[in-house]
Amino acid sequence: MNSQIFLVTFVLYIIAMIVFGWWISRHKRGSGDDFLLGGRSVPLFLTVGTTVATMVGTGSSMGAVGFGYANGWAGALYGLGGAVGILLLAVCFAPVRKLRFMTMSEELAYYVGANRLVRNVVALLIYIACIGWLGAHILGGGLYLSWMAGIDLTTARILVALGFGIYCVVGGYFAVIWTDTIQAVVLFAGFILMAVLALIEVGGFSGLTAGMDAGATSFLGIGQIGALPALSLAAVIAIGVLATPSFRQRIYSGKSVGSVRRSFLITGVLYLGFSIIPAIIGMATHALNPGLENSNFAFPFLATEIMPLGLGLLLLVAGLSATMSSASSDAIAGVSTLIRDLYVLATGRTPSARNVVRFSRIALVATIGLALLFALASDNVITYITRMISTILSGLFVSAMLGRFWPRYNWQGAIATLICASVTSLMIIANSDWTAFWGNPSIPAVLVALVAGVIVSLVTPASRVTSAQALAILDQERKRMEQVPEPTLTNAEAPAAPH
């Protein structure tokens, strides 16, 4: 009976989000800028709301809870790494808002003279990364919904994908940021309440740690997982935040540099405080039931088997808010890259303004469908996320840092950075001993990519394209997408922009 109530609650919640997303965005879909970036005028409170909701996603909620179930206080490492990442993003990259980029591939290409090869390679990697993130959210949300609603895992993952997919397609970025902001309030309230009640249920902090190994109860669980793997986990999450396209979109869509920076600083402080919550929930679940077959089920077990029904319904909404708020953001980021960059790669020109919204909706459906296929092939959230970040995002992180702060960086160095990061990560993943030593491939991938990027840049010619020239190239391409289409021009075709 309870499983049916949970399923009905999920459906009603999704319907409410779809209706609200449509209503709030009904006047904000005239151009590509409106649909994909909210008109570049998102105020501080919405930037905070959507960033917080995106930060508290599948990994930092259900994944971190499961990690805390198995490894104690190490469950807080995810939150600590994320907080460091968003604070560094505020300091290092908020100023790029004034350059009016639309995608992260534009930004990284700008650093190396608007080089087309770099932009194409980065666009492909970013799109793959967005599909990877989406797959992780569908994976975590499906595991969660399957347990709580008593349905098979495949059906649950399809329902989660449909849930956030529909309001993304209907309302675009403006719907995403408003629904994210509402979901941020719900998930924060739900997770904090759950942690408090879980502590009460196990008899306080003494009961929380009573049934766990001594290593798991050590500082940040270092005695359980080891110092280097602990550092690797925090590092890979920080790298993920610094190189994930959805967080870059928060910069590009913000109202001003100051607004973006303040919103990220606020988010970093909030997320730092939140980091301990998943660890508490995971450890409390371990104290109550140390025999769960899959640690990823720690969160739904506590919500359905221990908490009262009414609270369980709130936690259902909170958990799914964490998953779907992050998923919707990654979906929009992926589609922005597909429409702005990969469309140019395939056709040789940017789409006209009147086609952007229609093409974006088609691309959303295709992107979410691809991510669903990825999610159906995996069952461990943290492993999925860390390997995806190490292989795809480590090179993007190094390219962004070198390009932002080292003028001598060139397109040859950028290509070397991207290739070496991915190859290093895949080599470590393929060797179980190396994986056990490092925990995940993020640190060696970043170090090798950094060395390769610097050496190759130094032994090859410096770029002759100035920053102003690179920005002009990108601006001219973008103009065609940013203009609101006029009804009288529906049969006209603007000339292709240079590329």
C-alpha positions in Angstrom: 0.0 0.0 0.0 2.7 2.5 1.0 4.6 1.8 -2.3 1.5 2.9 -4.2 1.3 6.1 -2.2 4.9 6.8 -2.9 4.4 6.3 -6.7 1.3 8.5 -6.7 3.2 11.2 -4.8 6.0 11.0 -7.4 3.6 11.4 -10.3 1.8 14.3 -8.7 5.1 16.0 -7.9 6.3 15.7 -11.5 3.0 17.1 -12.8 3.3 20.1 -10.4 6.8 20.8 -11.6 5.8 20.6 -15.3 2.9 22.9 -14.8 4.9 25.4 -12.8 7.8 25.2 -15.3 5.4 26.0 -18.2 3.7 28.8 -16.3 6.9 30.6 -15.2 8.6 30.4 -18.6 5.7 31.1 -20.9 7.0 34.5 -21.8 10.7 33.6 -21.8 11.2 31.5 -24.9 11.5 33.9 -27.8 15.2 33.3 -28.7 18.1 31.0 -28.1 19.4 33.2 -25.3 16.0 33.0 -23.6 15.5 29.2 -23.9 19.1 28.1 -23.2 20.4 30.9 -20.9 17.3 32.6 -19.4 18.1 35.8 -21.3 21.4 36.2 -19.4 19.6 38.1 -16.7 19.2 35.5 -13.9 19.2 37.4 -10.5 21.3 36.4 -7.5 18.6 34.6 -5.6 17.8 32.3 -8.5 21.4 31.7 -9.3 21.9 30.6 -5.6 18.8 28.5 -5.7 19.7 26.7 -9.0 23.4 26.3 -8.0 22.5 24.8 -4.6 20.0 22.4 -6.2 22.5 21.4 -8.8 25.3 20.9 -6.2 23.1 18.7 -4.0 22.6 16.2 -6.7 22.6 12.4 -7.0 26.2 12.0 -5.9 26.1 14.3 -2.9 22.8 12.9 -1.7 22.2 9.3 -2.4 25.7 8.5 -3.6 27.3 10.2 -0.5 24.8 8.6 1.8 25.7 5.2 0.4 29.4 6.0 0.7 28.8 7.1 4.3 26.9 3.8 5.0 30.0 1.8 3.9 32.8 4.2 5.0 31.5 6.4 7.8 32.7 10.0 7.9 34.2 9.6 4.5 30.7 10.3 3.2 31.5 14.0 3.9 34.3 14.1 1.4 31.9 14.6 -1.5 30.5 17.7 0.1 33.9 19.1 1.0 35.2 18.6 -2.5 32.2 20.2 -4.0 32.4 23.2 -1.6 36.1 23.8 -2.6 35.1 23.5 -6.3 32.3 26.1 -6.2 34.4 28.5 -4.1 37.3 28.3 -6.6 34.8 28.8 -9.4 33.7 32.0 -7.8 37.2 33.3 -7.4 38.7 32.1 -10.7 35.9 32.1 -13.3 33.1 34.4 -12.3 34.8 37.3 -14.3 34.2 35.5 -17.6 30.5 36.4 -17.4 31.4 39.8 -19.0 32.6 37.9 -22.2 29.1 36.6 -22.9 30.1 33.0 -23.7 27.2 30.6 -24.4 29.0 27.3 -23.8 32.2 26.1 -22.1 33.6 25.1 -25.4 33.4 28.7 -26.6 35.3 29.7 -23.4 38.1 27.2 -23.8 38.5 27.9 -27.5 38.7 31.6 -26.7 41.8 31.0 -24.5 43.7 29.6 -27.5 42.7 32.0 -30.2 39.2 30.7 -30.9 40.8 27.6 -32.5 38.2 25.5 -34.2 39.8 22.1 -33.6 40.0 22.8 -29.8 36.4 24.0 -29.8 35.2 20.9 -31.6 37.1 18.5 -29.4 36.0 20.2 -26.3 32.4 20.3 -27.5 32.4 16.5 -28.0 33.9 15.9 -24.6 31.4 18.3 -22.9 28.5 16.7 -24.6 29.7 13.2 -23.5 30.2 14.6 -20.0 26.7 16.0 -19.9 25.3 12.6 -21.0 27.5 11.0 -18.3 26.1 13.3 -15.6 22.6 12.8 -16.8 23.1 9.0 -16.7 24.4 9.3 -13.1 21.2 11.2 -12.0 18.9 8.8 -13.8 20.8 5.9 -12.2 20.6 7.3 -8.7 17.0 8.5 -9.0 16.0 5.2 -10.5 17.5 3.2 -7.6 15.7 5.5 -5.2 12.3 5.4 -6.8 12.5 1.7 -7.4 13.0 1.0 -3.7 10.4 3.4 -2.5 7.6 2.8 -5.1 8.1 -1.0 -5.4 8.6 -1.0 -9.1 11.3 -2.6 -11.3 14.6 -0.6 -11.8 14.2 -0.1 -15.5 10.7 1.3 -15.2 11.9 3.6 -12.4 14.8 5.0 -14.4 12.5 5.6 -17.4 10.0 7.5 -15.1 12.8 9.7 -13.6 14.1 10.5 -17.1 10.6 11.4 -18.3 10.0 13.4 -15.2 12.7 16.0 -15.5 12.8 15.7 -19.3 9.3 17.0 -19.8 9.6 20.2 -17.9 13.0 20.9 -19.5 11.5 20.5 -23.0 8.4 22.6 -22.1 10.1 25.5 -20.4 13.8 25.5 -21.2 16.4 27.1 -18.9 14.1 29.5 -17.2 11.8 26.7 -16.1 14.9 24.8 -14.9 16.2 27.6 -12.6 12.8 28.3 -11.0 12.0 24.6 -10.4 15.6 24.2 -9.1 15.1 27.0 -6.6 11.9 25.4 -5.2 13.6 22.0 -5.1 16.6 23.4 -3.3 14.3 24.5 -0.4 12.6 21.1 -0.3 15.7 19.1 -0.4 17.6 21.1 2.2 14.6 20.9 4.6 14.1 17.2 3.9 17.8 16.1 4.3 18.3 18.2 7.5 15.2 16.8 9.0 16.1 13.3 8.1 19.6 13.6 9.6 18.2 15.0 12.9 15.6 12.2 13.2 18.1 9.6 12.2 20.4 10.8 15.1 17.5 10.6 17.5 16.6 7.1 16.3 20.1 5.7 16.9 20.6 7.5 20.3 22.8 10.4 19.3 26.4 10.4 18.0 27.5 7.6 20.3 24.9 5.3 18.7 25.8 6.6 15.3 29.4 5.2 15.4 28.8 2.2 17.7 28.5 -0.4 15.1 31.1 0.8 12.6 34.8 0.0 12.2 37.2 2.3 13.9 38.6 3.4 10.6 35.2 4.5 9.4 34.7 6.7 12.5 38.1 8.4 12.1 38.5 11.9 10.7 36.8 11.9 7.3 37.0 8.1 7.3 40.7 8.3 6.4 41.4 5.2 8.5 38.9 3.3 6.4 39.7 4.3 2.9 43.3 5.7 3.2 44.6 9.3 2.9 45.4 9.3 -0.8 42.0 7.8 -1.9 40.3 10.3 0.5 42.2 13.2 -1.2 41.4 11.8 -4.6 37.7 11.6 -3.9 37.5 15.2 -2.6 39.7 16.3 -5.6 37.7 14.5 -8.2 34.5 16.2 -7.0 36.2 19.6 -6.9 37.4 19.1 -10.4 34.0 18.0 -11.5 32.5 21.3 -10.3 35.2 23.4 -11.9 34.8 21.6 -15.2 31.1 20.7 -15.4 29.3 22.6 -18.1 26.1 23.2 -16.0 28.0 25.3 -13.5 29.6 27.3 -16.3 26.0 28.0 -17.5 25.3 29.6 -14.1 28.1 32.0 -14.9 27.1 32.8 -18.5 23.4 33.3 -17.5 24.0 35.4 -14.4 23.0 39.1 -14.3 26.5 40.3 -13.6 30.0 39.3 -12.5 29.2 40.4 -9.0 25.9 38.6 -8.8 27.6 35.3 -10.0 30.5 35.6 -7.6 28.2 36.3 -4.6 25.9 33.5 -5.5 28.8 31.0 -5.7 30.3 32.1 -2.4 26.9 31.7 -0.7 26.4 28.3 -2.3 29.9 27.2 -1.2 29.2 28.1 2.4 25.9 26.4 2.4 27.3 23.3 0.8 30.2 23.1 3.2 27.6 23.0 6.0 25.6 20.4 4.2 28.5 18.1 3.6 28.2 16.3 7.0 24.5 15.5 6.4 24.8 12.6 4.0 27.5 11.0 6.2 25.2 11.2 9.3 22.3 9.6 7.3 24.5 6.9 5.9 26.0 6.0 9.3 22.7 6.0 11.0 21.3 3.6 8.4 24.3 1.3 9.0 23.6 1.3 12.7 19.9 0.4 12.1 20.6 -2.2 9.4 24.2 -3.1 8.7 23.2 -5.9 6.3 22.0 -3.9 3.2 22.9 -5.7 0.0 23.6 -2.4 -1.8 24.8 0.6 0.1 23.1 2.9 -2.5 19.8 1.8 -0.9 20.7 3.3 2.4 18.7 6.5 1.8 15.5 4.9 0.6 15.7 2.2 3.3 15.8 4.9 6.0 13.0 6.9 4.4 10.6 4.0 3.9 11.4 1.5 6.6 12.3 3.7 9.6 10.6 7.1 9.1 6.8 7.7 9.4 4.8 7.6 6.2 4.2 11.4 6.1 7.9 12.1 6.6 8.8 9.4 4.1 6.7 11.2 1.4 8.6 14.5 2.2 11.9 12.6 1.8 10.7 11.1 -1.4 10.2 14.5 -2.8 13.5 15.8 -1.3 15.5 12.9 -2.8 14.0 13.2 -6.2 14.5 17.0 -6.1 18.2 16.4 -5.6 18.3 14.1 -8.6 16.1 16.0 -11.0 17.3 19.5 -10.3 20.8 18.4 -11.2 19.7 16.3 -14.1 17.7 19.2 -15.7 20.7 21.5 -15.4 23.0 19.0 -17.1 20.4 18.4 -19.8 20.2 22.1 -20.7 24.0 22.4 -20.6 24.4 19.4 -23.0 21.8 20.8 -25.4 23.5 24.3 -25.4 26.7 22.6 -26.5 24.9 20.5 -29.1 23.1 23.4 -30.6 25.8 26.1 -30.3 28.9 24.0 -31.2 28.2 20.5 -32.5 25.5 21.8 -34.9 28.2 24.1 -36.4 30.6 21.2 -36.6 28.1 19.1 -38.5 26.6 21.8 -40.8 29.2 24.5 -41.0 26.9 27.3 -39.7 25.0 28.3 -36.6 21.2 27.7 -36.5 19.0 30.7 -37.3 17.2 32.3 -34.3 13.8 31.0 -35.4 15.0 27.4 -35.3 16.9 27.4 -32.0 14.0 26.6 -29.6 12.6 23.9 -31.9 16.0 22.3 -32.4 16.8 22.5 -28.7 13.7 20.6 -27.7 14.5 17.9 -30.2 18.0 17.8 -28.9 16.8 17.5 -25.3 14.8 14.4 -26.1 17.7 12.8 -27.9 20.2 13.7 -25.1 18.1 12.4 -22.3 17.4 9.2 -24.3 21.2 8.6 -24.7 21.7 9.2 -21.0 19.0 6.7 -20.1 20.9 4.1 -22.1 24.1 4.8 -20.1 22.1 4.6 -16.8 20.7 1.2 -17.7 24.2 -0.3 -17.8 25.5 0.7 -14.4 24.5 0.3 -10.7 27.1 2.2 -8.6 26.6 5.9 -8.4 30.0 7.0 -6.9 32.1 4.7 -9.1 30.2 5.9 -12.2 30.7 9.6 -11.3 34.4 9.4 -10.3 35.4 7.5 -13.4 33.4 9.7 -15.7 34.9 12.9 -14.2 38.5 11.6 -14.3 38.3 10.4 -17.9 36.4 13.3 -19.4 36.6 16.4 -17.1 40.1 16.3 -15.8 41.5 17.6 -19.1 38.8 20.2 -19.4 39.7 21.4 -15.9 43.4 21.7 -16.7 42.7 23.5 -20.0 40.4 26.0 -18.3 43.0 26.8 -15.6 46.0 27.1 -18.0 44.0 29.1 -20.5 42.6 31.5 -17.9 45.9 32.2 -16.2 48.7 31.5 -18.6 48.7 33.5 -21.8 51.4 31.3 -23.5 48.9 28.4 -23.6 48.1 27.5 -27.2 45.8 25.1 -29.2 48.5 22.4 -29.5 48.9 22.4 -25.7 45.2 22.2 -25.2 44.9 19.2 -27.4 47.8 17.5 -25.6 46.1 18.3 -22.3 42.8 16.7 -23.3 44.4 13.6 -24.8 46.8 12.9 -21.9 44.2 13.4 -19.2 41.8 10.8 -20.8 44.6 8.3 -21.6 46.0 8.5 -18.1 42.6 8.0 -16.5 41.8 5.0 -18.7 45.2 3.4 -18.0 44.6 3.6 -14.2 41.0 2.4 -14.5 42.3 -0.6 -16.4 44.9 -1.5 -13.7 43.2 -2.6 -10.4 46.4 -2.1 -8.4 46.8 1.5 -9.6 43.1 2.1 -8.9 43.4 0.8 -5.4 46.5 3.0 -4.7 45.0 6.2 -6.0 41.3 5.6 -5.2 40.3 7.1 -8.6 42.4 8.5 -11.5 41.7 12.2 -11.0 45.1 13.3 -9.4 47.4 11.5 -11.9 45.2 12.5 -14.8 45.4 16.2 -13.8 49.2 16.1 -13.2 50.0 14.4 -16.5 47.6 16.7 -18.4 49.2 19.8 -16.8 52.8 18.7 -17.6 51.8 17.8 -21.2 49.9 21.1 -21.8 52.8 23.2 -20.5 55.6 21.3 -22.4 53.7 21.1 -25.7 52.7 24.8 -25.5 56.4 25.8 -24.9 57.8 23.8 -27.9 55.2 25.0 -30.4 54.5 28.5 -31.8 52.5 30.9 -29.7 49.1 31.9 -30.9 49.0 34.9 -33.2 45.3 35.6 -32.5 44.8 38.2 -29.8 42.1 37.9 -27.1 40.1 40.7 -28.7 40.2 39.0 -32.1 39.2 35.6 -30.6 36.3 37.2 -28.8 35.2 39.0 -32.0 35.1 35.7 -33.9 32.9 34.0 -31.3 30.7 37.1 -31.0 30.0 37.2 -34.7 29.0 33.5 -34.8 26.7 33.9 -31.8 24.7 36.9 -33.0 22.6 34.8 -35.3 21.3 32.7 -32.4 20.7 35.6 -30.0 18.3 37.7 -32.0 14.6 37.2 -31.4 13.1 36.1 -34.7 10.7 38.5 -36.4 7.5 37.0 -37.9 8.1 38.9 -41.2 11.4 37.2 -41.7 10.3 33.6 -41.4 11.3 32.8 -45.0 14.6 34.7 -45.0 17.9 33.0 -44.4 20.7 35.0 -42.9 24.1 34.4 -44.4 26.3 31.9 -42.6 28.7 33.4 -40.0 32.4 32.9 -40.5 33.9 30.0 -38.5 
